[in-house]
Amino acid sequence: MGRHHESESHPAGDRAAIRTMILAMIGLTIFVVAMIASYSGAFAKPTLHHLTVAVAGPQQLTDGVRSQDGLAVNAVADDAAARQQVYERSADAAFVVGPTGDMKIYVAGGGGRSVAGAAETVGRAIAGKAGLAATVDDVAPTAPGNPSGTVEFYAVIFISIGASVGAAVFGRLMGSVRNPKTLVLRTMTLAGYSALLAGSVTVYVDGVLHAVVGHPWQVFGALWLYALAVGGAVSGVAAAFGTVASMALTLFLVIIGNAAAAGPVGRPLLSGFYADFNAIVPQGSGVSLLRSIEYFGGNGAYTPVVTLAIWGAGGCLLAVIATASRVQAGVLSGCGHRRQRS
């Protein structure tokens, strides 16, 4: 009879295993298709949607630029002011009409090679219609080891994967955060791991690729902050809402966040959907921060630093609240047991 019962239990177990395998295959397939759809939607057909241009020249030219779709104009007094706007990241490009009947086009390759190319194309078209000779000046050129200006993007998205997967692995190995001691240990582990990630990537992109224009320590600091923001957010969500919620956040960051970072094309060429997320997701802030400190002397770094700090602090706050609630629940449970005994 025992053998008969055992033989009946095997088909049920096999069917459950098959169902699990099929669901896993379907889930992974959906994940891959979602990534392809997201990345192709963001990068496959880059189109100029919003380009901020500083213009110094006749009012007629300024009005003509302003009337074009996708262009926002900052009218400035002279050549120096126009160039400064590009370097300060207040404008994506600048068009300056000189007294000799030429037009200088200021671009910033460090802000995205595709954006610089789009700005040059627009500028040359405007100059051609006005009968002006156009020259191009790159105020923030990329490094020889990073001519396309995409190393920052790849560094950010792969640190995203390392930080989020690391947070999940640490949670699995160290268990849930149930008391202040484990919270401190998890935080120190995450900080050390983030430093290791940031240091390794910095050494590679600087020492091997020679793709760093700014100071390597600044790049390391930006990458460390970024890794802490991503890892802290995933850890905090896991502590407060569980593994499923942290997996959902990780999927969102990988599928939507990486595409919204706009690395290969730049924010002005992103569609409205991804452009809206660019300033929200940590990837967009990470890429922007790296470019600001490498090519623009730190200009434009404030907003991405604040955004990354909010992501990291939000995760830390969730972990602290979850830990405090578990400690409180343990205290109440202990009091209940003592009352029952008495």
C-alpha positions as CSV (number, residue, x, y, z in Angstrom):
1,M,0.0,0.0,0.0
2,G,2.9,2.3,0.8
3,R,4.4,1.7,-2.7
4,H,1.0,2.4,-4.3
5,H,0.7,5.7,-2.4
6,E,4.3,6.7,-3.4
7,S,3.6,5.9,-7.1
8,E,0.6,8.2,-7.0
9,S,2.5,11.1,-5.4
10,H,5.2,11.1,-8.1
11,P,2.9,12.2,-11.0
12,A,1.5,15.0,-8.9
13,G,5.0,16.2,-8.0
14,D,6.1,15.9,-11.6
15,R,3.1,17.9,-12.8
16,A,3.9,20.7,-10.3
17,A,7.6,20.8,-11.4
18,I,6.5,21.0,-15.1
19,R,4.1,23.8,-14.3
20,T,6.8,25.7,-12.4
21,M,9.2,25.2,-15.3
22,I,6.7,26.4,-17.9
23,L,5.8,29.5,-15.8
24,A,9.5,30.3,-15.4
25,M,10.1,30.0,-19.1
26,I,7.1,32.2,-19.9
27,G,8.2,34.8,-17.3
28,L,11.8,35.0,-18.6
29,T,10.5,35.3,-22.2
30,I,8.2,38.1,-21.2
31,F,11.2,39.8,-19.4
32,V,13.4,39.6,-22.5
33,V,10.6,40.8,-24.9
34,A,9.9,43.7,-22.5
35,M,13.6,44.7,-22.4
36,I,13.7,44.6,-26.2
37,A,10.5,46.7,-26.5
38,S,11.8,49.2,-24.0
39,Y,15.3,49.6,-25.4
40,S,14.1,49.7,-29.0
41,G,11.4,52.2,-28.1
42,A,14.0,54.5,-26.5
43,F,17.0,54.1,-28.8
44,A,16.0,52.6,-32.2
45,K,14.6,55.8,-33.8
46,P,16.0,58.8,-31.9
47,T,14.0,61.9,-32.8
48,L,14.6,65.4,-31.6
49,H,11.8,66.3,-29.1
50,H,13.2,69.1,-27.0
51,L,16.5,71.0,-27.5
52,T,17.3,74.0,-25.4
53,V,19.4,76.5,-27.4
54,A,21.1,79.7,-26.4
55,V,20.9,82.2,-29.2
56,A,23.0,85.4,-29.6
57,G,22.1,87.3,-32.8
58,P,19.6,89.4,-34.6
59,Q,16.0,89.3,-33.2
60,Q,14.8,87.9,-36.5
61,L,17.1,84.9,-36.2
62,T,16.1,84.4,-32.5
63,D,12.4,84.4,-33.5
64,G,13.1,82.0,-36.4
65,V,14.8,79.5,-34.1
66,R,12.0,79.9,-31.5
67,S,9.3,79.1,-34.1
68,Q,10.8,75.7,-34.9
69,D,9.3,72.6,-33.3
70,G,11.3,70.9,-30.6
71,L,13.5,74.0,-29.9
72,A,13.4,76.2,-26.8
73,V,15.4,79.4,-26.9
74,N,17.4,81.2,-24.3
75,A,18.2,84.6,-25.7
76,V,21.6,85.9,-24.6
77,A,23.7,89.0,-25.2
78,D,26.9,87.7,-26.7
79,D,29.2,84.9,-27.7
80,A,30.6,84.4,-24.2
81,A,27.2,84.2,-22.6
82,A,26.0,81.6,-25.1
83,R,29.1,79.5,-24.7
84,Q,28.8,79.7,-20.9
85,Q,25.2,78.5,-21.0
86,V,26.3,75.3,-22.8
87,Y,29.1,74.7,-20.4
88,E,26.8,75.3,-17.4
89,R,24.3,72.9,-18.9
90,S,21.6,75.6,-19.0
91,A,21.4,74.9,-22.7
92,D,22.1,71.9,-24.9
93,A,23.7,74.0,-27.7
94,A,24.2,77.6,-28.7
95,F,23.9,79.6,-32.0
96,V,25.9,82.8,-32.2
97,V,25.8,85.1,-35.2
98,G,29.1,87.0,-35.6
99,P,29.7,90.5,-37.0
100,T,31.3,89.0,-40.1
101,G,28.2,87.1,-41.2
102,D,29.1,83.7,-39.8
103,M,27.3,81.6,-37.3
104,K,29.2,79.7,-34.6
105,I,27.5,76.5,-33.3
106,Y,28.4,75.5,-29.8
107,V,27.8,71.9,-28.9
108,A,28.8,69.6,-26.0
109,G,29.9,66.2,-26.9
110,G,30.2,65.2,-23.3
111,G,26.5,65.7,-22.9
112,G,25.8,63.1,-25.5
113,R,27.3,62.6,-29.0
114,S,23.9,62.2,-30.6
115,V,22.6,65.4,-29.0
116,A,25.6,67.3,-30.2
117,G,25.1,65.8,-33.7
118,A,21.4,66.8,-33.7
119,A,22.3,70.3,-32.5
120,E,24.9,70.7,-35.3
121,T,22.4,69.5,-37.9
122,V,19.8,72.0,-36.8
123,G,22.4,74.8,-36.6
124,R,23.7,74.2,-40.0
125,A,20.2,74.1,-41.5
126,I,19.4,77.5,-39.8
127,A,22.7,78.9,-41.0
128,G,22.1,77.7,-44.5
129,K,18.7,79.3,-44.7
130,A,20.1,82.6,-43.4
131,G,23.0,82.5,-45.8
132,L,25.6,82.2,-43.0
133,A,28.8,80.2,-42.9
134,A,28.7,77.8,-40.0
135,T,31.5,76.6,-37.7
136,V,31.2,74.1,-34.9
137,D,32.9,74.4,-31.5
138,D,32.7,71.5,-28.9
139,V,32.9,73.1,-25.5
140,A,32.9,69.8,-23.6
141,P,34.6,67.1,-25.8
142,T,34.8,63.5,-24.8
143,A,37.9,61.6,-24.0
144,P,39.9,59.8,-26.8
145,G,39.0,56.5,-25.1
146,N,35.3,57.4,-25.1
147,P,34.7,59.1,-28.5
148,S,31.0,58.1,-28.5
149,G,30.4,59.3,-24.9
150,T,28.6,56.1,-23.9
151,V,31.0,54.7,-21.3
152,E,29.1,56.6,-18.6
153,F,25.9,55.0,-19.6
154,Y,27.3,51.4,-19.6
155,A,29.0,52.0,-16.3
156,V,25.7,53.1,-14.7
157,I,23.5,50.3,-16.1
158,F,25.9,47.5,-15.2
159,I,26.5,48.9,-11.7
160,S,22.7,48.9,-11.5
161,I,22.7,45.2,-12.2
162,G,25.5,44.6,-9.7
163,A,23.9,46.7,-6.9
164,S,20.4,45.3,-7.2
165,V,21.5,41.7,-7.6
166,G,24.0,42.2,-4.7
167,A,21.3,43.5,-2.5
168,A,19.1,40.5,-3.3
169,V,22.0,38.1,-2.6
170,F,22.9,39.7,0.7
171,G,19.3,39.5,1.8
172,R,19.3,35.8,0.9
173,L,22.6,35.1,2.7
174,M,22.1,37.3,5.7
175,G,18.4,36.8,6.2
176,S,15.8,39.5,6.8
177,V,16.5,42.6,8.8
178,R,14.9,42.0,12.2
179,N,16.9,44.0,14.7
180,P,19.2,47.1,14.7
181,K,22.3,44.9,14.7
182,T,21.4,43.2,11.5
183,L,20.4,46.5,10.0
184,V,23.8,48.0,10.7
185,L,25.6,44.9,9.4
186,R,23.5,45.0,6.2
187,T,24.2,48.7,5.7
188,M,27.9,48.3,6.2
189,T,28.0,45.4,3.8
190,L,26.1,47.3,1.2
191,A,28.4,50.3,1.6
192,G,31.5,48.2,1.3
193,Y,30.1,46.3,-1.7
194,S,29.1,49.6,-3.4
195,A,32.6,51.0,-2.9
196,L,34.1,47.8,-4.4
197,L,31.8,48.1,-7.4
198,A,32.5,51.8,-7.9
199,G,36.3,51.3,-7.4
200,S,36.5,48.4,-9.9
201,V,34.5,50.3,-12.6
202,T,36.6,53.5,-12.0
203,V,39.9,51.6,-12.4
204,Y,38.7,49.9,-15.5
205,V,37.3,53.0,-17.3
206,D,40.2,55.1,-16.3
207,G,43.2,52.8,-16.3
208,V,42.1,50.5,-19.2
209,L,39.8,52.5,-21.4
210,H,41.3,55.9,-20.6
211,A,37.8,57.2,-20.8
212,V,37.9,59.5,-17.8
213,V,38.3,63.3,-18.4
214,G,37.7,64.5,-14.8
215,H,39.4,63.4,-11.6
216,P,39.1,59.6,-11.0
217,W,38.2,60.2,-7.3
218,Q,35.2,62.3,-8.4
219,V,34.1,59.5,-10.8
220,F,34.5,57.0,-7.9
221,G,32.4,59.1,-5.6
222,A,29.6,59.5,-8.1
223,L,29.6,55.8,-8.9
224,W,29.6,54.9,-5.1
225,L,26.7,57.2,-4.5
226,Y,24.8,55.7,-7.4
227,A,25.5,52.1,-6.3
228,L,24.4,53.0,-2.7
229,A,21.2,54.6,-4.1
230,V,20.2,51.5,-6.1
231,G,21.2,48.9,-3.6
232,G,19.7,50.9,-0.7
233,A,16.4,51.3,-2.5
234,V,16.2,47.6,-3.4
235,S,17.2,46.6,0.2
236,G,14.7,49.0,1.8
237,V,11.8,47.8,-0.4
238,A,12.7,44.2,0.4
239,A,12.8,44.9,4.1
240,A,9.5,46.7,4.2
241,F,7.4,44.8,1.6
242,G,9.2,41.6,0.9
243,T,11.1,39.8,-1.9
244,V,8.3,40.1,-4.5
245,A,8.2,43.9,-4.2
246,S,12.0,44.2,-4.4
247,M,12.0,42.0,-7.5
248,A,9.3,44.3,-9.0
249,L,11.4,47.3,-8.3
250,T,14.5,45.6,-9.9
251,L,12.5,44.8,-13.0
252,F,11.3,48.3,-13.3
253,L,14.8,49.7,-13.0
254,V,16.2,47.2,-15.5
255,I,13.4,47.5,-18.1
256,I,12.4,51.2,-17.8
257,G,15.2,52.8,-15.8
258,N,18.0,51.7,-18.0
259,A,16.2,52.8,-21.2
260,A,15.2,56.2,-19.6
261,A,18.9,56.9,-18.7
262,A,19.2,58.0,-22.4
263,G,22.9,57.0,-22.6
264,P,23.3,56.4,-26.3
265,V,21.0,59.1,-27.5
266,G,20.6,61.8,-24.8
267,R,17.5,63.2,-23.2
268,P,16.5,65.6,-26.0
269,L,16.1,62.7,-28.3
270,L,14.0,60.5,-26.0
271,S,10.3,60.1,-26.5
272,G,8.1,61.8,-23.9
273,F,7.5,58.6,-22.0
274,Y,11.1,57.9,-21.3
275,A,12.1,61.6,-21.0
276,D,9.6,61.9,-18.1
277,F,11.3,59.1,-16.2
278,N,14.8,60.3,-17.0
279,A,14.9,62.7,-14.1
280,I,13.2,60.2,-11.7
281,V,15.0,56.9,-12.1
282,P,18.5,56.7,-10.6
283,Q,20.0,55.7,-13.9
284,G,19.2,59.0,-15.5
285,S,20.7,60.9,-12.5
286,G,23.7,58.6,-12.5
287,V,24.5,59.3,-16.2
288,S,23.9,63.0,-15.8
289,L,26.1,63.2,-12.7
290,L,29.0,61.4,-14.3
291,R,28.8,63.7,-17.4
292,S,28.6,66.8,-15.2
293,I,31.7,66.1,-13.2
294,E,33.7,64.8,-16.2
295,Y,33.0,67.3,-18.9
296,F,31.3,70.3,-17.3
297,G,33.3,71.1,-14.2
298,G,30.5,69.9,-11.9
299,N,27.9,72.2,-13.5
300,G,24.4,70.5,-13.4
301,A,25.5,68.0,-10.7
302,Y,23.2,69.3,-7.9
303,T,19.9,67.8,-9.2
304,P,21.2,64.3,-9.9
305,V,23.0,64.2,-6.5
306,V,19.8,65.1,-4.7
307,T,17.8,62.6,-6.7
308,L,20.2,59.8,-5.9
309,A,20.3,60.8,-2.2
310,I,16.5,60.6,-2.1
311,W,16.5,57.0,-3.6
312,G,19.2,55.9,-1.0
313,A,17.6,57.7,1.9
314,G,14.2,56.4,1.0
315,G,15.4,52.8,1.0
316,C,17.2,53.4,4.4
317,L,14.0,54.9,5.9
318,L,12.0,51.9,4.7
319,A,14.5,49.5,6.3
320,V,14.5,51.4,9.6
321,I,10.7,51.5,9.8
322,A,10.5,47.8,8.9
323,T,13.1,46.9,11.6
324,A,11.4,49.1,14.2
325,S,8.1,47.5,13.5
326,R,9.5,44.0,13.8
327,V,11.3,44.8,17.1
328,Q,8.0,46.3,18.4
329,A,6.1,43.2,17.3
330,G,8.7,41.0,19.1
331,V,8.3,43.0,22.3
332,L,4.5,42.8,22.2
333,S,4.7,39.1,21.5
334,G,7.0,38.6,24.4
335,C,4.6,40.5,26.7
336,G,1.7,38.4,25.5
337,H,3.5,35.2,26.3
338,R,4.4,36.4,29.8
339,R,0.8,37.3,30.5
340,Q,-0.4,33.9,29.4
341,R,2.1,32.2,31.7
342,S,1.1,34.4,34.6
